[in-house]
C-alpha cells in the first residue's frame, strides 16, 4: 500500500543545546529538543487534519503493527534519534503536507526559537509488516534531508528588532525580560530557562521529564523509591568539584555504526523497534550508573565537595542528552573515566558497542568548546574502532580523553601536534580500548593499572620525579637514558622507585618508547583525575 510521508529532522542539535555556558540553559535546551516532535509536531498535525485523525500510539504500543491498517488520516511511523516519520493516506493532497510543515515551523519560531528543523515529503510503499517495496525510498528521503543541511540555512531567530542590548548568553538581541533573574535575555535563552524552571510550585518540565524517562525503564516497585533523597545539580558549581580542583568533564558516548544498522532494517517495524530498543538500553544503562553512584556516594566525600539542598543530596553527574544511540553528560572530572567505563561496558553487555570522548576542563571554560572537544575525541576513538574492524572484522569499544586549559588551538589534531609531540614521537598514547583487559597495551585497564602503580605501588616515584619524567619524555633519547640510569641507581641505593609495573607495558620500561609511542604522559595526566583508592593517599 502506498502512503504519503513526511520525514522531519532536527539540525545543529549540539550547538542549540551547548551554546550557553549555563547548565540551566543546556538542560532546558536538551528537553526542548527531546520533546519537540511529541509536544509541537503532533498537535499541529491534529490542528490540520482533525483531533481524532492522527494515530500516535500504535507505533509505541504494538511490537508488530499492521502498517496497511490505517483508520486515520495520518499515523506516526517512528520518533527517535532527532527524526520523525509521519505517514498520510495516499490521497492526501500536497497542500495538506505543506500546511503541516508550515504550521509546525511557524510554531517553532515562537515556542522554540533558535531550533532548526528540516522536512521532506515523498511516497512510501509498505506491506503489512512494514516492508518497503522500494527500500531506497526512505533512504532517498534521508539523503534529501542531508543535502538540505548543506544548502538551506533557515533563520530561526527574529532579527533586526531595533534593540541594541545583546543577550549575555548567546549574543542575540535581548528581547525577553526574565522576571525571576530580573535581566533581559534573547527569546531563545528565555525559552530554555523556562523549560527548566519551577512554576506555581510545580516541578520544572525538564526535571519532570528526566525523572519520568529514568523511571520508565524500571519496574513499578523500584521506580517509586528510585534515588530517594537525591537530586540532579542545576548549576556547574554543584557537581562536587573542590575549589582547588575546579575541573569538570563533558563525556560524549556514541554507538558504533548505527547509521548502517538502521539502513540495514528492511522493514519499518524493524526500524522503529530498533530505535525503541536502543533508547531503552541507553536509559537503562544510565539508571544503573545512578544506582552505582547511590551505593558508593558516601565514599565520594574523601575527594569531592558534596552539596545538599532542601534535604536532598546533589549527584555528581547530570545527563544532558539521553535516550538515542548517543548520550552526553557532565560530571565532576574525578569520576569521568570511571562513569564512562561503566556505561560503555554496560552498553556492550546489552549488545551496543560504543566509543566515547572525555573533555576535562575548568568549570569556567566555554561549554560548547568542551562539548566540541568531547565529540572530536569520540571521533578519534571511532577511527581506531573502524581500523580494527577493517583488519579483524570485530566490533570494539574505544575511549579517548584530553585536558583543556587557557588559549589552545581550535581542534584536537592541532592541540596534539602542538602540545603532545615529543622528539621521539607522540606523547599521547590513546585512544584506549574498553572491552579488553590490562594485558593489551592500549587497553583502558592497562592505563588505570599504570595510574594505580604510579600513585600507590610499592616502588612509586615521588612528585618531583614524576614531573621530571614528564619533562624528559618530550626530549631526546640521551636525556631519557640518563633518567632511567638515575632510577636504576636510586633503586640500588635503597630508595626504591621505578616506572609503573604494567605487564603489557614491559617493553616500554627499557627505553620509555616503542615505535614512536609512550604511555607514561597519559598516566601522569590522569593522576589528578582518578581518585585514590580507599585507604591510599
TACORJO-V288064 format. One record per residue. RES is the residue in one letter. PHI is phi as a letter, one per 20 degrees, with the letter a starting at -180 (none if undefined). OMEGA is omega in degrees with one decimal (999 if undefined). D_CENTER is the distance of its C-alpha to the mean C-alpha in whole Angstrom. Layout:
res:RES phi:PHI omega:OMEGA d_center:D_CENTER
res:RES phi:PHI omega:OMEGA d_center:D_CENTER
//
This chain:
res:X phi:none omega:-178.9 d_center:39
res:X phi:e omega:177.0 d_center:38
res:X phi:c omega:164.6 d_center:35
res:X phi:f omega:-176.1 d_center:34
res:X phi:b omega:169.3 d_center:30
res:X phi:c omega:175.2 d_center:28
res:X phi:d omega:179.7 d_center:24
res:X phi:d omega:170.0 d_center:22
res:X phi:b omega:173.9 d_center:19
res:X phi:d omega:-172.9 d_center:16
res:X phi:d omega:178.4 d_center:16
res:X phi:l omega:-177.1 d_center:14
res:X phi:g omega:-176.2 d_center:12
res:X phi:f omega:179.6 d_center:10
res:X phi:f omega:179.2 d_center:13
res:X phi:f omega:-176.6 d_center:14
res:X phi:f omega:-169.3 d_center:11
res:X phi:d omega:-176.0 d_center:11
res:X phi:f omega:179.7 d_center:15
res:X phi:d omega:-179.1 d_center:16
res:X phi:e omega:178.2 d_center:16
res:X phi:d omega:-176.7 d_center:17
res:X phi:f omega:-178.9 d_center:15
res:X phi:f omega:-179.7 d_center:17
res:X phi:f omega:176.3 d_center:16
res:X phi:f omega:-179.3 d_center:12
res:X phi:f omega:-179.5 d_center:13
res:X phi:f omega:179.6 d_center:16
res:X phi:f omega:178.9 d_center:14
res:X phi:f omega:178.0 d_center:11
res:X phi:f omega:-179.5 d_center:14
res:X phi:f omega:178.6 d_center:16
res:X phi:f omega:-176.5 d_center:14
res:X phi:f omega:-173.0 d_center:14
res:X phi:d omega:-170.2 d_center:18
res:X phi:f omega:-178.6 d_center:19
res:X phi:f omega:-179.4 d_center:21
res:X phi:f omega:-173.2 d_center:22
res:X phi:e omega:-176.8 d_center:23
res:X phi:d omega:-175.6 d_center:24
res:X phi:f omega:-174.8 d_center:25
res:X phi:f omega:175.3 d_center:27
res:X phi:f omega:178.2 d_center:29
res:X phi:f omega:178.7 d_center:30
res:X phi:f omega:178.2 d_center:31
res:X phi:f omega:177.2 d_center:33
res:X phi:f omega:-175.7 d_center:35
res:X phi:f omega:-172.9 d_center:36
res:X phi:e omega:-173.4 d_center:37
res:X phi:p omega:-172.0 d_center:38
res:X phi:g omega:-175.4 d_center:37
res:X phi:d omega:-173.8 d_center:37
res:X phi:d omega:176.5 d_center:36
res:X phi:c omega:175.1 d_center:33
res:X phi:e omega:-180.0 d_center:32
res:X phi:d omega:-177.9 d_center:28
res:X phi:d omega:-173.9 d_center:28
res:X phi:g omega:-176.8 d_center:30
res:X phi:f omega:177.9 d_center:27
res:X phi:e omega:-171.7 d_center:25
res:X phi:f omega:-174.8 d_center:28
res:X phi:d omega:179.9 d_center:30
res:X phi:f omega:-178.7 d_center:28
res:X phi:c omega:-178.3 d_center:31
res:X phi:f omega:173.3 d_center:32
res:X phi:e omega:-174.2 d_center:35
res:X phi:f omega:179.0 d_center:34
res:X phi:e omega:176.6 d_center:37
res:X phi:e omega:-178.1 d_center:38
res:X phi:c omega:-174.7 d_center:37
res:X phi:e omega:177.1 d_center:39
res:X phi:d omega:-179.9 d_center:37
res:X phi:f omega:-179.5 d_center:37
res:X phi:b omega:175.5 d_center:33
res:X phi:b omega:177.7 d_center:31
res:X phi:f omega:173.9 d_center:27
res:X phi:e omega:172.4 d_center:26
res:X phi:a omega:171.4 d_center:22
res:X phi:c omega:179.7 d_center:19
res:X phi:r omega:177.6 d_center:16
res:X phi:m omega:-179.3 d_center:13
res:X phi:m omega:-178.9 d_center:14
res:X phi:c omega:173.6 d_center:17
res:X phi:b omega:176.1 d_center:21
res:X phi:d omega:179.0 d_center:24
res:X phi:c omega:180.0 d_center:27
res:X phi:e omega:179.0 d_center:30
res:X phi:c omega:177.0 d_center:34
res:X phi:g omega:-174.6 d_center:37
res:X phi:f omega:-178.5 d_center:39
res:X phi:e omega:179.3 d_center:41
res:X phi:f omega:-177.5 d_center:39
res:X phi:f omega:179.9 d_center:40
res:X phi:g omega:-179.8 d_center:38
res:X phi:f omega:178.4 d_center:39
res:X phi:f omega:178.9 d_center:37
res:X phi:f omega:178.1 d_center:34
res:X phi:f omega:-179.7 d_center:34
res:X phi:f omega:177.7 d_center:35
res:X phi:f omega:-179.0 d_center:31
res:X phi:f omega:-177.9 d_center:29
res:X phi:f omega:-179.4 d_center:31
res:X phi:f omega:180.0 d_center:31
res:X phi:f omega:-177.4 d_center:28
res:X phi:f omega:176.5 d_center:27
res:X phi:f omega:178.3 d_center:29
res:X phi:f omega:179.8 d_center:28
res:X phi:f omega:-179.9 d_center:25
res:X phi:g omega:-177.8 d_center:26
res:X phi:e omega:-172.4 d_center:28
res:X phi:e omega:-178.0 d_center:25
res:X phi:c omega:-176.9 d_center:22
res:X phi:g omega:178.6 d_center:23
res:X phi:n omega:-178.4 d_center:21
res:X phi:e omega:-178.0 d_center:19
res:X phi:e omega:177.4 d_center:20
res:X phi:c omega:175.0 d_center:20
res:X phi:c omega:179.3 d_center:22
res:X phi:b omega:176.5 d_center:25
res:X phi:b omega:-179.6 d_center:27
res:X phi:d omega:179.3 d_center:30
res:X phi:a omega:-179.3 d_center:32
res:X phi:c omega:176.1 d_center:34
res:X phi:c omega:176.0 d_center:33
res:X phi:d omega:-175.2 d_center:35
res:X phi:c omega:169.1 d_center:34
res:X phi:e omega:-174.6 d_center:36
res:X phi:g omega:-178.7 d_center:36
res:X phi:e omega:-179.9 d_center:33
res:X phi:n omega:177.8 d_center:31
res:X phi:f omega:-177.7 d_center:32
res:X phi:e omega:177.5 d_center:32
res:X phi:g omega:175.3 d_center:36
res:X phi:c omega:-174.5 d_center:34
res:X phi:g omega:-177.0 d_center:31
res:X phi:f omega:-177.3 d_center:30
res:X phi:g omega:-179.9 d_center:31
res:X phi:f omega:179.6 d_center:27
res:X phi:f omega:176.7 d_center:26
res:X phi:f omega:176.6 d_center:28
res:X phi:f omega:179.2 d_center:26
res:X phi:f omega:-178.5 d_center:23
res:X phi:f omega:177.2 d_center:24
res:X phi:f omega:177.0 d_center:26
res:X phi:f omega:179.7 d_center:23
res:X phi:f omega:178.0 d_center:22
res:X phi:f omega:179.4 d_center:25
res:X phi:f omega:178.3 d_center:25
res:X phi:f omega:-178.2 d_center:22
res:X phi:e omega:-175.1 d_center:24
res:X phi:c omega:-178.3 d_center:27
res:X phi:d omega:-177.7 d_center:26
res:X phi:c omega:-174.5 d_center:25
res:X phi:f omega:173.3 d_center:26
res:X phi:e omega:-173.0 d_center:26
res:X phi:d omega:170.6 d_center:25
res:X phi:c omega:-178.8 d_center:26
res:X phi:f omega:-176.7 d_center:30
res:X phi:e omega:170.1 d_center:31
res:X phi:l omega:-179.3 d_center:34
res:X phi:e omega:-175.5 d_center:35
res:X phi:n omega:177.8 d_center:38
res:X phi:e omega:-176.7 d_center:36
res:X phi:d omega:179.3 d_center:35
res:X phi:f omega:-179.7 d_center:33
res:X phi:e omega:175.9 d_center:30
res:X phi:f omega:-177.6 d_center:27
res:X phi:f omega:-177.3 d_center:25
res:X phi:e omega:-175.7 d_center:22
res:X phi:c omega:174.8 d_center:21
res:X phi:n omega:176.8 d_center:25
res:X phi:f omega:177.2 d_center:26
res:X phi:f omega:-177.5 d_center:29
res:X phi:e omega:-174.1 d_center:29
res:X phi:d omega:-175.8 d_center:31
res:X phi:d omega:178.3 d_center:30
res:X phi:e omega:179.8 d_center:31
res:X phi:e omega:-174.4 d_center:29
res:X phi:f omega:179.1 d_center:32
res:X phi:f omega:-177.4 d_center:30
res:X phi:e omega:178.2 d_center:29
res:X phi:l omega:177.6 d_center:32
res:X phi:b omega:175.6 d_center:31
res:X phi:e omega:175.1 d_center:30
res:X phi:c omega:171.8 d_center:27
res:X phi:f omega:179.8 d_center:26
res:X phi:f omega:179.5 d_center:26
res:X phi:f omega:-179.1 d_center:22
res:X phi:f omega:179.6 d_center:21
res:X phi:f omega:177.8 d_center:24
res:X phi:f omega:178.8 d_center:22
res:X phi:f omega:179.4 d_center:19
res:X phi:f omega:-178.7 d_center:21
res:X phi:f omega:179.0 d_center:23
res:X phi:f omega:-179.4 d_center:20
res:X phi:c omega:-178.6 d_center:19
res:X phi:c omega:175.1 d_center:23
res:X phi:f omega:175.4 d_center:26
res:X phi:b omega:-179.2 d_center:29
res:X phi:l omega:178.3 d_center:32
res:X phi:m omega:176.4 d_center:31
res:X phi:e omega:-179.0 d_center:28
res:X phi:f omega:178.8 d_center:25
res:X phi:g omega:-178.5 d_center:22
res:X phi:g omega:-178.4 d_center:21
res:X phi:f omega:179.4 d_center:17
res:X phi:f omega:-179.8 d_center:18
res:X phi:f omega:-179.8 d_center:20
res:X phi:f omega:179.4 d_center:18
res:X phi:f omega:179.3 d_center:15
res:X phi:f omega:177.9 d_center:18
res:X phi:f omega:-179.4 d_center:20
res:X phi:f omega:-178.9 d_center:16
res:X phi:f omega:-177.6 d_center:16
res:X phi:f omega:-177.5 d_center:20
res:X phi:f omega:-178.4 d_center:20
res:X phi:e omega:-177.6 d_center:20
res:X phi:d omega:172.3 d_center:22
res:X phi:f omega:-172.3 d_center:26
res:X phi:g omega:-176.4 d_center:28
res:X phi:f omega:178.5 d_center:29
res:X phi:e omega:-177.7 d_center:26
res:X phi:f omega:-175.6 d_center:24
res:X phi:f omega:-178.7 d_center:27
res:X phi:d omega:-175.6 d_center:27
res:X phi:f omega:176.7 d_center:23
res:X phi:l omega:175.0 d_center:22
res:X phi:g omega:179.1 d_center:25
res:X phi:n omega:179.4 d_center:26
res:X phi:d omega:174.9 d_center:22
res:X phi:b omega:179.2 d_center:20
res:X phi:e omega:178.9 d_center:17
res:X phi:f omega:179.1 d_center:17
res:X phi:d omega:-179.2 d_center:18
res:X phi:c omega:179.1 d_center:18
res:X phi:g omega:-177.1 d_center:17
res:X phi:f omega:-178.4 d_center:20
res:X phi:e omega:-176.6 d_center:20
res:X phi:f omega:175.6 d_center:17
res:X phi:o omega:-179.8 d_center:20
res:X phi:f omega:178.7 d_center:20
res:X phi:e omega:-176.3 d_center:24
res:X phi:f omega:-179.7 d_center:26
res:X phi:e omega:179.6 d_center:27
res:X phi:c omega:-169.9 d_center:23
res:X phi:e omega:-179.5 d_center:21
res:X phi:c omega:174.5 d_center:18
res:X phi:d omega:176.3 d_center:14
res:X phi:c omega:171.0 d_center:11
res:X phi:d omega:-174.5 d_center:8
res:X phi:d omega:178.9 d_center:6
res:X phi:c omega:-179.9 d_center:3
res:X phi:c omega:-174.8 d_center:5
res:X phi:c omega:179.3 d_center:7
res:X phi:f omega:-177.4 d_center:10
res:X phi:e omega:170.1 d_center:13
res:X phi:l omega:-176.2 d_center:16
res:X phi:f omega:178.9 d_center:15
res:X phi:g omega:179.5 d_center:17
res:X phi:f omega:-179.5 d_center:20
res:X phi:f omega:176.7 d_center:20
res:X phi:f omega:179.0 d_center:20
res:X phi:f omega:-179.0 d_center:22
res:X phi:f omega:178.5 d_center:24
res:X phi:f omega:-175.6 d_center:25
res:X phi:e omega:174.6 d_center:28
res:X phi:c omega:177.1 d_center:28
res:X phi:f omega:178.2 d_center:27
res:X phi:f omega:179.1 d_center:27
res:X phi:f omega:-177.7 d_center:25
res:X phi:f omega:-177.5 d_center:22
res:X phi:f omega:177.8 d_center:22
res:X phi:f omega:176.4 d_center:22
res:X phi:f omega:179.0 d_center:20
res:X phi:g omega:179.9 d_center:17
res:X phi:f omega:-178.4 d_center:18
res:X phi:f omega:178.9 d_center:18
res:X phi:f omega:177.8 d_center:15
res:X phi:g omega:-179.9 d_center:13
res:X phi:f omega:-178.1 d_center:16
res:X phi:f omega:-179.1 d_center:15
res:X phi:f omega:-179.8 d_center:11
res:X phi:f omega:179.3 d_center:12
res:X phi:f omega:178.8 d_center:15
res:X phi:g omega:-178.9 d_center:13
res:X phi:f omega:176.6 d_center:12
res:X phi:f omega:178.6 d_center:15
res:X phi:f omega:173.0 d_center:17
res:X phi:f omega:-179.2 d_center:15
res:X phi:f omega:175.4 d_center:16
res:X phi:f omega:175.3 d_center:19
res:X phi:f omega:178.7 d_center:19
res:X phi:f omega:179.6 d_center:19
res:X phi:f omega:-178.0 d_center:21
res:X phi:f omega:-175.6 d_center:24
res:X phi:d omega:-172.9 d_center:23
res:X phi:g omega:-176.8 d_center:23
res:X phi:f omega:-180.0 d_center:26
res:X phi:f omega:-177.3 d_center:26
res:X phi:f omega:-174.4 d_center:23
res:X phi:f omega:-179.4 d_center:26
res:X phi:f omega:-179.2 d_center:28
res:X phi:b omega:176.2 d_center:25
res:X phi:c omega:171.7 d_center:23
res:X phi:e omega:-174.0 d_center:24
res:X phi:e omega:-176.1 d_center:24
res:X phi:d omega:174.6 d_center:24
res:X phi:c omega:177.0 d_center:26
res:X phi:b omega:-179.6 d_center:27
res:X phi:l omega:176.8 d_center:29
res:X phi:m omega:-179.8 d_center:30
res:X phi:d omega:-178.2 d_center:26
res:X phi:e omega:179.2 d_center:24
res:X phi:f omega:172.7 d_center:20
res:X phi:f omega:-179.4 d_center:18
res:X phi:e omega:-177.0 d_center:16
res:X phi:b omega:178.9 d_center:12
res:X phi:b omega:176.4 d_center:11
res:X phi:f omega:178.6 d_center:8
res:X phi:d omega:174.8 d_center:7
res:X phi:c omega:-174.7 d_center:6
res:X phi:b omega:173.7 d_center:8
res:X phi:p omega:175.6 d_center:10
res:X phi:d omega:178.1 d_center:10
res:X phi:e omega:175.4 d_center:10
res:X phi:c omega:175.2 d_center:6
res:X phi:b omega:175.7 d_center:3
res:X phi:c omega:176.1 d_center:2
res:X phi:b omega:176.7 d_center:6
res:X phi:d omega:-178.2 d_center:9
res:X phi:b omega:172.4 d_center:12
res:X phi:f omega:-170.0 d_center:15
res:X phi:f omega:-175.0 d_center:15
res:X phi:f omega:-175.7 d_center:18
res:X phi:d omega:-170.4 d_center:15
res:X phi:f omega:-176.7 d_center:12
res:X phi:f omega:179.7 d_center:14
res:X phi:f omega:-178.4 d_center:15
res:X phi:f omega:-179.8 d_center:12
res:X phi:f omega:179.1 d_center:10
res:X phi:f omega:179.8 d_center:14
res:X phi:g omega:-177.0 d_center:14
res:X phi:f omega:-177.9 d_center:11
res:X phi:f omega:176.2 d_center:12
res:X phi:f omega:179.3 d_center:16
res:X phi:f omega:178.3 d_center:15
res:X phi:f omega:178.7 d_center:14
res:X phi:f omega:178.0 d_center:16
res:X phi:f omega:177.9 d_center:19
res:X phi:e omega:176.2 d_center:18
res:X phi:n omega:-179.4 d_center:18
res:X phi:d omega:174.6 d_center:15
res:X phi:f omega:-175.1 d_center:15
res:X phi:b omega:172.3 d_center:11
res:X phi:c omega:-175.0 d_center:10
res:X phi:b omega:175.9 d_center:8
res:X phi:c omega:179.3 d_center:8
res:X phi:c omega:174.1 d_center:9
res:X phi:d omega:179.4 d_center:11
res:X phi:d omega:-171.7 d_center:14
res:X phi:b omega:175.0 d_center:16
res:X phi:f omega:-177.9 d_center:18
res:X phi:g omega:-176.9 d_center:18
res:X phi:e omega:-176.6 d_center:20
res:X phi:f omega:178.8 d_center:18
res:X phi:g omega:-171.6 d_center:17
res:X phi:f omega:-177.8 d_center:13
res:X phi:f omega:176.8 d_center:12
res:X phi:f omega:177.6 d_center:14
res:X phi:f omega:178.5 d_center:11
res:X phi:f omega:178.9 d_center:8
res:X phi:g omega:-179.7 d_center:11
res:X phi:f omega:177.7 d_center:11
res:X phi:f omega:179.2 d_center:8
res:X phi:f omega:177.1 d_center:8
res:X phi:f omega:177.5 d_center:12
res:X phi:f omega:177.3 d_center:11
res:X phi:f omega:178.2 d_center:9
res:X phi:f omega:177.7 d_center:12
res:X phi:f omega:177.6 d_center:15
res:X phi:f omega:-179.6 d_center:14
res:X phi:f omega:176.3 d_center:14
res:X phi:f omega:177.0 d_center:18
res:X phi:f omega:178.4 d_center:19
res:X phi:f omega:-178.2 d_center:18
res:X phi:f omega:178.5 d_center:20
res:X phi:f omega:178.9 d_center:23
res:X phi:f omega:179.1 d_center:23
res:X phi:f omega:179.0 d_center:23
res:X phi:f omega:-176.4 d_center:26
res:X phi:e omega:-173.7 d_center:28
res:X phi:d omega:177.2 d_center:28
res:X phi:m omega:-177.9 d_center:26
res:X phi:d omega:174.8 d_center:24
res:X phi:e omega:-177.7 d_center:20
res:X phi:b omega:-177.7 d_center:18
res:X phi:d omega:-177.3 d_center:15
res:X phi:c omega:-177.9 d_center:14
res:X phi:c omega:176.3 d_center:13
res:X phi:c omega:-178.3 d_center:13
res:X phi:b omega:176.4 d_center:14
res:X phi:b omega:175.8 d_center:15
res:X phi:d omega:177.0 d_center:17
res:X phi:d omega:179.8 d_center:18
res:X phi:a omega:174.3 d_center:21
res:X phi:l omega:-179.1 d_center:23
res:X phi:e omega:179.8 d_center:24
res:X phi:c omega:177.5 d_center:23
res:X phi:f omega:-173.7 d_center:22
res:X phi:f omega:-176.7 d_center:20
res:X phi:d omega:178.9 d_center:18
res:X phi:f omega:-179.6 d_center:17
res:X phi:g omega:179.7 d_center:20
res:X phi:f omega:178.2 d_center:23
res:X phi:f omega:-179.6 d_center:22
res:X phi:f omega:-178.7 d_center:22
res:X phi:f omega:-175.4 d_center:25
res:X phi:e omega:-170.8 d_center:27
res:X phi:d omega:-176.4 d_center:26
res:X phi:c omega:177.5 d_center:25
res:X phi:c omega:179.2 d_center:28
res:X phi:e omega:179.5 d_center:31
res:X phi:f omega:-174.3 d_center:35
res:X phi:e omega:179.1 d_center:34
res:X phi:q omega:-176.2 d_center:31
res:X phi:e omega:179.3 d_center:27
res:X phi:e omega:176.3 d_center:26
res:X phi:e omega:-173.2 d_center:23
res:X phi:e omega:-174.3 d_center:23
res:X phi:f omega:4.1 d_center:19
res:X phi:f omega:-177.0 d_center:17
res:X phi:d omega:-179.5 d_center:18
res:X phi:e omega:-174.7 d_center:18
res:X phi:e omega:-172.2 d_center:17
res:X phi:e omega:173.7 d_center:19
res:X phi:b omega:-173.6 d_center:22
res:X phi:e omega:-172.6 d_center:25
res:X phi:f omega:178.1 d_center:26
res:X phi:e omega:173.0 d_center:29
res:X phi:d omega:-170.8 d_center:27
res:X phi:g omega:-177.5 d_center:27
res:X phi:d omega:175.7 d_center:23
res:X phi:e omega:177.0 d_center:22
res:X phi:f omega:177.8 d_center:19
res:X phi:f omega:177.5 d_center:22
res:X phi:f omega:178.4 d_center:24
res:X phi:f omega:-179.6 d_center:23
res:X phi:f omega:174.7 d_center:22
res:X phi:f omega:178.1 d_center:26
res:X phi:f omega:177.8 d_center:27
res:X phi:f omega:178.8 d_center:25
res:X phi:f omega:-179.2 d_center:27
res:X phi:f omega:-177.8 d_center:30
res:X phi:f omega:-178.8 d_center:30
res:X phi:e omega:-168.6 d_center:30
res:X phi:c omega:178.2 d_center:32
res:X phi:f omega:-177.4 d_center:34
res:X phi:f omega:179.9 d_center:38
res:X phi:c omega:-174.9 d_center:38
res:X phi:f omega:178.6 d_center:35
res:X phi:e omega:174.2 d_center:36
res:X phi:f omega:-175.5 d_center:36
res:X phi:g omega:-177.6 d_center:34
res:X phi:f omega:177.6 d_center:37
res:X phi:f omega:177.6 d_center:37
res:X phi:f omega:177.2 d_center:33
res:X phi:f omega:179.4 d_center:33
res:X phi:f omega:178.0 d_center:36
res:X phi:f omega:179.6 d_center:34
res:X phi:f omega:-178.2 d_center:31
res:X phi:f omega:-175.0 d_center:34
res:X phi:f omega:178.8 d_center:36
res:X phi:f omega:179.6 d_center:33
res:X phi:e omega:-176.3 d_center:33
res:X phi:d omega:-173.4 d_center:36
res:X phi:e omega:-174.9 d_center:39
res:X phi:f omega:-177.7 d_center:40
res:X phi:f omega:179.6 d_center:43
res:X phi:f omega:-178.5 d_center:41
res:X phi:f omega:176.0 d_center:39
res:X phi:f omega:178.3 d_center:42
res:X phi:f omega:179.7 d_center:44
res:X phi:f omega:179.8 d_center:41
res:X phi:f omega:177.8 d_center:41
res:X phi:f omega:178.8 d_center:45
res:X phi:f omega:176.6 d_center:44
res:X phi:g omega:-179.8 d_center:42
res:X phi:f omega:-179.5 d_center:45
res:X phi:f omega:179.9 d_center:47
res:X phi:f omega:177.2 d_center:46
res:X phi:f omega:179.5 d_center:45
res:X phi:f omega:-177.0 d_center:49
res:X phi:e omega:175.7 d_center:50
res:X phi:o omega:176.0 d_center:48
res:X phi:e omega:-172.9 d_center:45
res:X phi:f omega:173.2 d_center:43
res:X phi:b omega:-178.7 d_center:40
res:X phi:a omega:175.8 d_center:38
res:X phi:f omega:178.0 d_center:35
res:X phi:g omega:-179.0 d_center:32
res:X phi:e omega:177.2 d_center:33
res:X phi:c omega:-173.0 d_center:31
res:X phi:g omega:-176.9 d_center:33
res:X phi:f omega:-179.2 d_center:30
res:X phi:d omega:-177.7 d_center:31
res:X phi:g omega:179.5 d_center:35
res:X phi:f omega:-177.5 d_center:36
res:X phi:f omega:-177.0 d_center:34
res:X phi:f omega:-176.2 d_center:36
res:X phi:e omega:-176.6 d_center:39
res:X phi:c omega:-179.7 d_center:38
res:X phi:m omega:-175.6 d_center:34
res:X phi:c omega:169.7 d_center:33
res:X phi:b omega:177.0 d_center:33
res:X phi:l omega:175.8 d_center:33
res:X phi:m omega:-179.8 d_center:31
res:X phi:c omega:175.6 d_center:29
res:X phi:b omega:-176.8 d_center:29
res:X phi:e omega:-165.8 d_center:26
res:X phi:f omega:177.7 d_center:28
res:X phi:f omega:179.2 d_center:26
res:X phi:f omega:177.3 d_center:22
res:X phi:f omega:-178.5 d_center:24
res:X phi:f omega:-178.3 d_center:26
res:X phi:f omega:-176.9 d_center:23
res:X phi:e omega:-178.9 d_center:21
res:X phi:g omega:-177.5 d_center:24
res:X phi:e omega:-175.1 d_center:23
res:X phi:c omega:172.0 d_center:19
res:X phi:d omega:-176.7 d_center:20
res:X phi:f omega:174.7 d_center:23
res:X phi:f omega:177.4 d_center:26
res:X phi:f omega:-176.5 d_center:27
res:X phi:g omega:178.8 d_center:29
res:X phi:n omega:-179.0 d_center:33
res:X phi:d omega:179.6 d_center:32
res:X phi:d omega:999 d_center:32
//
